[in-house]
Amino acid sequence: MNLLRKKKIRAEAEKLAEDKGKLRKFSEGAKAWLEKFRDKPVLGSMAQDLSDMIDLVNDYAEGEYTAIPKRFLAAIVGALLYVVCPLELLPGFIDDILVVSIIMDCGVSSELKKYREWKKKQMRRSGSGKETDRKKTAEEEQKADRKQHAEERYEQDKTE
């Protein structure tokens, strides 16, 4: 990769990682790019990794997922910038695959795994959240009723 381009992408990635508004817009554009090229056989399983990276960046920008070190966030943003950027150093997706593979090997894969686990927990919570909220409310009401009943009984015993 051209050294000048590498420095430019890194600087842009670090700036983007600090500006949540721009990061949000970027993740939307990256998602649109991925939808356009998702069916390319050369992307293979990397399409899911890219999709998860984009979702991670978006969830970070929304303030929902913040459990990622800045250096990994910047690496993900940098890789996405490189992949989405129209300037090609090598024909096709060869250089894109190489860049994503390199960052995955440098620790991003473990961060992506943590993000996927977090996302699954969020999905489970939102899927059964209403039922859980109803149960909690009913339990809290029962507890409050028992407490009130006990206080009333105590007051009654005191007066007798």
VEXVO-453758 format. One record per residue: residue in three letters; x, y, z of N, C-alpha, C in turn; residue number from 1. Coordinates in pm, whole numbers, plus 50000, padded with zeros to 5 digits. Layout:
! residues N
   res     n_u     n_v     n_w    ca_u    ca_v    ca_w     c_u     c_v     c_w     n
   ALA       X       Y       Z       X       Y       Z       X       Y       Z   NUM
...
This chain:
! residues 160
   res     n_u     n_v     n_w    ca_u    ca_v    ca_w     c_u     c_v     c_w     n
   MET   50086   49883   50000   50000   50000   50000   50091   50124   50000     1
   ASN   50052   50221   49923   50124   50346   49914   50134   50409   50054     2
   LEU   50255   50444   50097   50278   50497   50231   50200   50625   50256     3
   LEU   50197   50713   50156   50123   50839   50169   49973   50811   50187     4
   ARG   49921   50717   50110   49779   50683   50122   49751   50619   50258     5
   LYS   49843   50536   50305   49827   50471   50435   49819   50576   50546     6
   LYS   49907   50675   50543   49905   50781   50644   49778   50864   50636     7
   LYS   49735   50891   50513   49614   50971   50494   49492   50896   50548     8
   ILE   49483   50768   50520   49370   50688   50568   49373   50680   50720     9
   ARG   49492   50659   50777   49503   50651   50923   49459   50782   50989    10
   ALA   49506   50894   50935   49468   51024   50990   49318   51047   50978    11
   GLU   49262   51012   50863   49117   51029   50842   49038   50938   50935    12
   ALA   49087   50814   50953   49019   50720   51043   49018   50771   51186    13
   GLU   49130   50825   51232   49137   50877   51368   49045   50997   51386    14
   LYS   49037   51084   51284   48946   51199   51290   48801   51153   51293    15
   LEU   48769   51057   51208   48632   51005   51204   48593   50942   51337    16
   ALA   48685   50868   51397   48655   50800   51524   48622   50899   51635    17
   GLU   48669   51022   51623   48643   51124   51724   48514   51202   51700    18
   ASP   48462   51199   51578   48342   51277   51544   48226   51182   51518    19
   LYS   48141   51166   51618   48033   51066   51610   47932   51097   51500    20
   GLY   47910   51222   51471   47818   51259   51363   47870   51213   51228    21
   LYS   47996   51243   51201   48058   51200   51075   48071   51048   51071    22
   LEU   48099   50989   51186   48112   50844   51194   47980   50777   51158    23
   ARG   47870   50833   51205   47737   50781   51174   47711   50788   51024    24
   LYS   47740   50903   50963   47720   50920   50818   47808   50822   50740    25
   PHE   47932   50809   50785   48024   50718   50718   47973   50575   50724    26
   SER   47924   50532   50841   47877   50394   50854   47756   50370   50764    27
   GLU   47671   50472   50746   47557   50458   50656   47605   50439   50512    28
   GLY   47705   50518   50471   47761   50506   50336   47830   50372   50316    29
   ALA   47900   50327   50419   47970   50198   50410   47869   50084   50398    30
   LYS   47757   50095   50470   47652   49992   50464   47594   49988   50322    31
   ALA   47571   50104   50263   47519   50110   50126   47618   50047   50028    32
   TRP   47747   50076   50046   47850   50016   49962   47848   49864   49975    33
   LEU   47839   49815   50097   47841   49670   50119   47721   49603   50055    34
   GLU   47604   49665   50066   47484   49607   50005   47500   49595   49854    35
   LYS   47571   49689   49796   47595   49689   49652   47687   49574   49610    36
   PHE   47785   49540   49695   47885   49441   49659   47877   49311   49738    37
   ARG   47778   49298   49824   47767   49181   49913   47768   49048   49838    38
   ASP   47708   49043   49721   47695   48918   49648   47819   48879   49567    39
   LYS   47923   48959   49573   48046   48925   49501   48110   48804   49568    40
   PRO   48128   48695   49494   48183   48573   49554   48320   48592   49619    41
   VAL   48397   48685   49568   48532   48705   49621   48529   48753   49767    42
   LEU   48422   48820   49807   48411   48868   49945   48390   48752   50042    43
   GLY   48317   48651   49998   48295   48533   50081   48247   48568   50221    44
   SER   48308   48505   50321   48268   48527   50460   48309   48665   50510    45
   MET   48397   48730   50437   48439   48864   50479   48323   48962   50472    46
   ALA   48223   48933   50391   48106   49022   50382   48040   49035   50519    47
   GLN   48032   48923   50593   47972   48929   50728   48061   49007   50823    48
   ASP   48192   48988   50814   48284   49065   50898   48270   49214   50870    49
   LEU   48264   49250   50743   48248   49391   50706   48116   49447   50758    50
   SER   48011   49368   50744   47879   49411   50793   47883   49435   50944    51
   ASP   47947   49341   51016   47957   49356   51162   48044   49475   51201    52
   MET   48150   49499   51124   48235   49616   51150   48155   49745   51133    53
   ILE   48076   49749   51027   47994   49868   51002   47892   49887   51114    54
   ASP   47829   49777   51155   47732   49785   51265   47800   49831   51394    55
   LEU   47920   49781   51420   47995   49821   51539   48022   49971   51536    56
   VAL   48069   50020   51421   48098   50163   51407   47970   50244   51430    57
   ASN   47860   50198   51373   47734   50270   51391   47689   50268   51537    58
   ASP   47697   50151   51602   47657   50143   51742   47749   50227   51831    59
   TYR   47874   50236   51794   47967   50324   51868   47924   50470   51849    60
   ALA   47895   50507   51725   47855   50645   51695   47726   50682   51767    61
   GLU   47637   50585   51784   47511   50609   51854   47528   50608   52006    62
   GLY   47647   50571   52053   47672   50567   52196   47622   50440   52262    63
   GLU   47582   50341   52182   47529   50217   52237   47638   50118   52273    64
   TYR   47744   50114   52194   47854   50020   52219   47984   50100   52229    65
   THR   48039   50103   52347   48161   50182   52368   48276   50099   52424    66
   ALA   48256   49968   52432   48356   49880   52494   48462   49837   52393    67
   ILE   48514   49932   52319   48619   49901   52222   48729   50005   52236    68
   PRO   48854   49960   52247   48964   50056   52253   48969   50141   52126    69
   LYS   49006   50267   52142   49010   50360   52028   49099   50310   51915    70
   ARG   49209   50243   51947   49300   50199   51841   49233   50094   51752    71
   PHE   49149   50009   51811   49079   49910   51730   48967   49975   51650    72
   LEU   48900   50071   51711   48796   50145   51638   48859   50216   51518    73
   ALA   48972   50281   51540   49041   50351   51430   49086   50252   51323    74
   ALA   49131   50133   51364   49173   50031   51267   49054   49986   51181    75
   ILE   48940   49967   51246   48819   49926   51173   48777   50035   51077    76
   VAL   48773   50159   51126   48733   50271   51041   48831   50285   50925    77
   GLY   48961   50270   50953   49061   50279   50848   49043   50172   50742    78
   ALA   49018   50050   50785   48995   49941   50690   48870   49967   50607    79
   LEU   48764   50013   50673   48642   50044   50599   48663   50158   50500    80
   LEU   48739   50259   50543   48772   50368   50450   48846   50314   50328    81
   TYR   48940   50228   50353   49020   50172   50244   48932   50091   50149    82
   VAL   48844   50009   50206   48760   49922   50125   48656   50003   50046    83
   VAL   48598   50101   50110   48491   50179   50047   48546   50281   49949    84
   CYS   48668   50327   49971   48730   50429   49887   48742   50377   49743    85
   PRO   48702   50455   49644   48702   50407   49506   48840   50388   49443    86
   LEU   48944   50446   49499   49079   50434   49442   49132   50292   49466    87
   GLU   49166   50223   49360   49215   50085   49370   49364   50079   49344    88
   LEU   49435   50010   49431   49577   49985   49407   49594   49858   49325    89
   LEU   49510   49760   49350   49509   49634   49275   49369   49614   49219    90
   PRO   49358   49547   49106   49224   49528   49049   49134   49442   49137    91
   GLY   49006   49472   49133   48910   49394   49208   48917   49418   49356    92
   PHE   48899   49310   49433   48892   49321   49578   49016   49265   49647    93
   ILE   49119   49235   49571   49238   49170   49630   49298   49253   49742    94
   ASP   49322   49381   49717   49382   49467   49819   49287   49489   49936    95
   ASP   49158   49496   49907   49059   49514   50014   49061   49393   50109    96
   ILE   49062   49275   50050   49066   49152   50130   49193   49147   50214    97
   LEU   49303   49187   50155   49430   49188   50226   49425   49283   50346    98
   VAL   49374   49402   50329   49367   49500   50437   49278   49450   50550    99
   VAL   49161   49398   50516   49071   49347   50618   49134   49228   50690   100
   SER   49199   49140   50615   49265   49024   50677   49374   49068   50775   101
   ILE   49449   49168   50738   49557   49216   50826   49501   49271   50957   102
   ILE   49399   49355   50949   49346   49411   51075   49278   49305   51159   103
   MET   49216   49206   51093   49153   49098   51168   49260   49021   51246   104
   ASP   49375   49000   51185   49485   48928   51251   49552   49010   51361   105
   CYS   49533   49140   51358   49599   49229   51456   49510   49260   51576   106
   GLY   49411   49178   51603   49331   49197   51722   49187   49237   51698   107
   VAL   49155   49281   51579   49018   49324   51552   48921   49206   51557   108
   SER   48969   49086   51521   48879   48970   51524   48828   48943   51665   109
   SER   48914   48960   51767   48867   48938   51905   48772   49049   51949   110
   GLU   48796   49172   51904   48705   49282   51935   48571   49262   51865   111
   LEU   48575   49210   51744   48452   49182   51669   48374   49070   51736   112
   LYS   48444   48973   51790   48378   48863   51863   48306   48918   51986   113
   LYS   48373   49007   52061   48311   49068   52178   48187   49148   52138   114
   TYR   48200   49220   52027   48087   49299   51979   47970   49209   51942   115
   ARG   47998   49099   51874   47890   49006   51834   47820   48948   51956   116
   GLU   47897   48915   52060   47837   48864   52183   47749   48970   52248   117
   TRP   47798   49094   52252   47720   49205   52307   47591   49222   52227   118
   LYS   47602   49216   52094   47487   49235   52006   47382   49126   52031   119
   LYS   47427   49001   52049   47334   48892   52077   47259   48917   52207   120
   LYS   47331   48964   52310   47265   48995   52437   47161   49105   52420   121
   GLN   47194   49206   52339   47101   49316   52314   46976   49265   52243   122
   MET   46995   49174   52148   46883   49119   52073   46792   49037   52166   123
   ARG   46854   48958   52255   46774   48878   52349   46696   48970   52442   124
   ARG   46761   49075   52488   46694   49170   52579   46577   49238   52510   125
   SER   46599   49282   52388   46492   49354   52319   46381   49259   52278   126
   GLY   46414   49134   52251   46313   49037   52212   46220   49001   52326   127
   SER   46272   48992   52446   46188   48955   52560   46178   49069   52661   128
   GLY   46216   49186   52619   46218   49301   52709   46084   49337   52766   129
   LYS   45979   49334   52685   45846   49374   52733   45795   49278   52839   130
   GLU   45814   49148   52815   45770   49048   52911   45847   49063   53042   131
   THR   45978   49084   53031   46061   49102   53150   46018   49226   53227   132
   ASP   45990   49334   53156   45945   49457   53221   45812   49436   53295   133
   ARG   45721   49362   53232   45593   49334   53297   45612   49253   53424   134
   LYS   45699   49152   53417   45725   49069   53535   45785   49152   53648   135
   LYS   45882   49238   53613   45946   49323   53713   45843   49415   53777   136
   THR   45757   49474   53695   45655   49565   53747   45561   49492   53841   137
   ALA   45517   49373   53803   45427   49295   53887   45494   49256   54019   138
   GLU   45620   49215   54011   45695   49180   54132   45711   49301   54224   139
   GLU   45741   49416   54165   45758   49538   54244   45627   49578   54311   140
   GLU   45516   49563   54240   45385   49595   54297   45352   49501   54413   141
   GLN   45381   49372   54394   45356   49275   54501   45441   49306   54624   142
   LYS   45566   49341   54599   45657   49375   54710   45607   49499   54784   143
   ALA   45563   49598   54710   45511   49721   54772   45384   49692   54852   144
   ASP   45297   49605   54797   45175   49566   54869   45208   49494   54999   145
   ARG   45304   49401   54993   45343   49328   55115   45400   49422   55219   146
   LYS   45481   49516   55173   45541   49612   55266   45433   49699   55331   147
   GLN   45340   49746   55250   45233   49829   55302   45147   49750   55400   148
   HIS   45117   49625   55367   45036   49540   55453   45109   49516   55586   149
   ALA   45240   49493   55579   45319   49471   55701   45321   49597   55788   150
   GLU   45333   49714   55725   45333   49839   55799   45197   49862   55866   151
   GLU   45091   49831   55794   44957   49847   55851   44937   49753   55970   152
   ARG   44983   49631   55956   44972   49535   56065   45054   49580   56186   153
   TYR   45171   49635   56164   45256   49685   56269   45186   49800   56344   154
   GLU   45130   49891   56269   45057   50004   56327   44938   49956   56407   155
   GLN   44869   49855   56354   44753   49800   56421   44794   49732   56552   156
   ASP   44904   49658   56549   44953   49590   56670   44997   49691   56775   157
   LYS   45053   49803   56729   45100   49907   56820   44983   49970   56897   158
   THR   44872   49986   56833   44757   50051   56896   44679   49956   56987   159
   GLU   44695   49829   56972   44621   49733   57056   44689   49706   57182   160
